[in-house]
Amino acid sequence: MNFIEKCLSGDAFLDEIERYEEVWHNGEEGKDMELHEYLGMSWDEYSIWATKPSIISLIIRCRKKGIKLEDELNQERYALAARAETLEESKKMTQWLKQIGKLS
């Protein structure tokens, strides 16, 4: 079982991910695997996690729900635009999210 699977089954805790990463870097496990594979993440999940480690809880939550991380992040982006105080602010936020490729 990989880290994500162990978290889902209750056999690992989120804060243990650094230990799994260290084991992989030391060559103790997953020698023929990329780190993201060893941890049980898709490349997209890993790319986001590598820049924002706190996202691991959302990755696990998405896996539990059976939804894609990108879909959940898009919902959060829509919610961000919806929380704008004015219609103009909401339009600007939506336009910006489209410009940076976060909304289609």
Short mmCIF file of the C-alpha atoms (twelve columns), coordinates in Angstrom:
data_MODEL
# 
_entry.id   MODEL 
# 
loop_
_atom_site.group_PDB 
_atom_site.id 
_atom_site.type_symbol 
_atom_site.label_atom_id 
_atom_site.label_alt_id 
_atom_site.label_comp_id 
_atom_site.label_asym_id 
_atom_site.label_seq_id 
_atom_site.Cartn_x 
_atom_site.Cartn_y 
_atom_site.Cartn_z 
_atom_site.pdbx_PDB_model_num 
ATOM 1   C CA . MET A 1   0.000   0.000  0.000   1 
ATOM 2   C CA . ASN A 2   1.188   3.518  -0.763  1 
ATOM 3   C CA . PHE A 3   0.913   6.547  1.513   1 
ATOM 4   C CA . ILE A 4   -2.414  7.754  0.107   1 
ATOM 5   C CA . GLU A 5   -3.964  4.290  0.411   1 
ATOM 6   C CA . LYS A 6   -2.688  3.986  3.988   1 
ATOM 7   C CA . CYS A 7   -4.216  7.360  4.869   1 
ATOM 8   C CA . LEU A 8   -7.539  6.288  3.385   1 
ATOM 9   C CA . SER A 9   -7.491  3.028  5.335   1 
ATOM 10  C CA . GLY A 10  -6.449  4.744  8.572   1 
ATOM 11  C CA . ASP A 11  -3.019  3.111  8.641   1 
ATOM 12  C CA . ALA A 12  -1.136  6.412  8.175   1 
ATOM 13  C CA . PHE A 13  -1.628  10.018 9.218   1 
ATOM 14  C CA . LEU A 14  -1.205  13.090 7.031   1 
ATOM 15  C CA . ASP A 15  1.718   14.385 9.056   1 
ATOM 16  C CA . GLU A 16  3.673   11.201 8.293   1 
ATOM 17  C CA . ILE A 17  4.169   12.107 4.636   1 
ATOM 18  C CA . GLU A 18  7.641   13.528 5.325   1 
ATOM 19  C CA . ARG A 19  8.737   10.184 6.744   1 
ATOM 20  C CA . TYR A 20  7.519   8.404  3.593   1 
ATOM 21  C CA . GLU A 21  9.325   10.967 1.466   1 
ATOM 22  C CA . GLU A 22  12.532  10.423 3.466   1 
ATOM 23  C CA . VAL A 23  12.292  6.636  3.129   1 
ATOM 24  C CA . TRP A 24  12.000  7.047  -0.653  1 
ATOM 25  C CA . HIS A 25  14.900  9.529  -0.848  1 
ATOM 26  C CA . ASN A 26  17.078  7.161  1.191   1 
ATOM 27  C CA . GLY A 27  16.326  4.364  -1.289  1 
ATOM 28  C CA . GLU A 28  14.744  2.185  1.373   1 
ATOM 29  C CA . GLU A 29  11.526  1.698  -0.628  1 
ATOM 30  C CA . GLY A 30  10.161  2.522  -4.077  1 
ATOM 31  C CA . LYS A 31  13.503  2.251  -5.860  1 
ATOM 32  C CA . ASP A 32  11.919  1.722  -9.284  1 
ATOM 33  C CA . MET A 33  9.257   4.399  -8.781  1 
ATOM 34  C CA . GLU A 34  8.988   8.142  -9.033  1 
ATOM 35  C CA . LEU A 35  8.223   9.833  -5.709  1 
ATOM 36  C CA . HIS A 36  4.676   10.732 -6.721  1 
ATOM 37  C CA . GLU A 37  4.003   7.091  -7.610  1 
ATOM 38  C CA . TYR A 38  5.489   5.873  -4.343  1 
ATOM 39  C CA . LEU A 39  3.267   8.273  -2.400  1 
ATOM 40  C CA . GLY A 40  0.244   7.252  -4.480  1 
ATOM 41  C CA . MET A 41  -0.372  10.632 -6.101  1 
ATOM 42  C CA . SER A 42  -1.041  11.526 -9.694  1 
ATOM 43  C CA . TRP A 43  1.496   13.860 -11.272 1 
ATOM 44  C CA . ASP A 44  -0.987  16.765 -10.994 1 
ATOM 45  C CA . GLU A 45  -1.638  16.080 -7.308  1 
ATOM 46  C CA . TYR A 46  2.079   15.807 -6.635  1 
ATOM 47  C CA . SER A 47  2.846   19.033 -8.512  1 
ATOM 48  C CA . ILE A 48  0.370   20.956 -6.389  1 
ATOM 49  C CA . TRP A 49  1.468   19.253 -3.159  1 
ATOM 50  C CA . ALA A 50  5.150   20.001 -3.875  1 
ATOM 51  C CA . THR A 51  4.406   23.722 -3.959  1 
ATOM 52  C CA . LYS A 52  1.739   23.720 -1.250  1 
ATOM 53  C CA . PRO A 53  2.178   20.782 1.167   1 
ATOM 54  C CA . SER A 54  -0.957  21.662 3.149   1 
ATOM 55  C CA . ILE A 55  -3.003  20.555 0.110   1 
ATOM 56  C CA . ILE A 56  -2.489  16.925 1.188   1 
ATOM 57  C CA . SER A 57  -5.647  17.035 3.300   1 
ATOM 58  C CA . LEU A 58  -7.664  18.132 0.250   1 
ATOM 59  C CA . ILE A 59  -6.069  15.393 -1.869  1 
ATOM 60  C CA . ILE A 60  -7.127  12.782 0.698   1 
ATOM 61  C CA . ARG A 61  -10.613 14.282 0.986   1 
ATOM 62  C CA . CYS A 62  -11.045 14.182 -2.794  1 
ATOM 63  C CA . ARG A 63  -9.923  10.578 -2.911  1 
ATOM 64  C CA . LYS A 64  -12.459 9.695  -0.205  1 
ATOM 65  C CA . LYS A 65  -15.201 11.426 -2.196  1 
ATOM 66  C CA . GLY A 66  -14.030 9.865  -5.456  1 
ATOM 67  C CA . ILE A 67  -13.592 13.223 -7.180  1 
ATOM 68  C CA . LYS A 68  -10.677 14.801 -9.013  1 
ATOM 69  C CA . LEU A 69  -8.580  17.324 -7.152  1 
ATOM 70  C CA . GLU A 70  -8.817  19.742 -10.098 1 
ATOM 71  C CA . ASP A 71  -12.633 19.623 -9.938  1 
ATOM 72  C CA . GLU A 72  -12.579 20.458 -6.243  1 
ATOM 73  C CA . LEU A 73  -10.090 23.286 -6.782  1 
ATOM 74  C CA . ASN A 74  -12.291 24.696 -9.548  1 
ATOM 75  C CA . GLN A 75  -15.250 24.706 -7.160  1 
ATOM 76  C CA . GLU A 76  -13.176 26.655 -4.650  1 
ATOM 77  C CA . ARG A 77  -12.180 29.131 -7.346  1 
ATOM 78  C CA . TYR A 78  -15.817 29.665 -8.306  1 
ATOM 79  C CA . ALA A 79  -16.635 30.188 -4.638  1 
ATOM 80  C CA . LEU A 80  -13.858 32.765 -4.393  1 
ATOM 81  C CA . ALA A 81  -15.318 34.683 -7.326  1 
ATOM 82  C CA . ALA A 82  -18.801 34.355 -5.852  1 
ATOM 83  C CA . ARG A 83  -17.698 35.894 -2.540  1 
ATOM 84  C CA . ALA A 84  -16.741 39.134 -4.237  1 
ATOM 85  C CA . GLU A 85  -18.423 42.127 -2.672  1 
ATOM 86  C CA . THR A 86  -19.574 43.627 -5.969  1 
ATOM 87  C CA . LEU A 87  -20.562 42.311 -9.365  1 
ATOM 88  C CA . GLU A 88  -17.624 44.183 -10.904 1 
ATOM 89  C CA . GLU A 89  -15.197 42.553 -8.462  1 
ATOM 90  C CA . SER A 90  -16.674 39.147 -9.262  1 
ATOM 91  C CA . LYS A 91  -16.263 39.762 -13.002 1 
ATOM 92  C CA . LYS A 92  -12.650 40.823 -12.507 1 
ATOM 93  C CA . MET A 93  -11.941 37.759 -10.385 1 
ATOM 94  C CA . THR A 94  -13.538 35.461 -12.966 1 
ATOM 95  C CA . GLN A 95  -11.598 37.133 -15.789 1 
ATOM 96  C CA . TRP A 96  -8.335  36.788 -13.847 1 
ATOM 97  C CA . LEU A 97  -8.982  33.098 -13.123 1 
ATOM 98  C CA . LYS A 98  -9.573  32.542 -16.846 1 
ATOM 99  C CA . GLN A 99  -6.381  34.404 -17.754 1 
ATOM 100 C CA . ILE A 100 -4.258  32.228 -15.513 1 
ATOM 101 C CA . GLY A 101 -5.921  29.090 -16.855 1 
ATOM 102 C CA . LYS A 102 -7.818  28.145 -13.711 1 
ATOM 103 C CA . LEU A 103 -11.239 28.523 -15.322 1 
ATOM 104 C CA . SER A 104 -12.300 27.696 -18.826 1 
# 
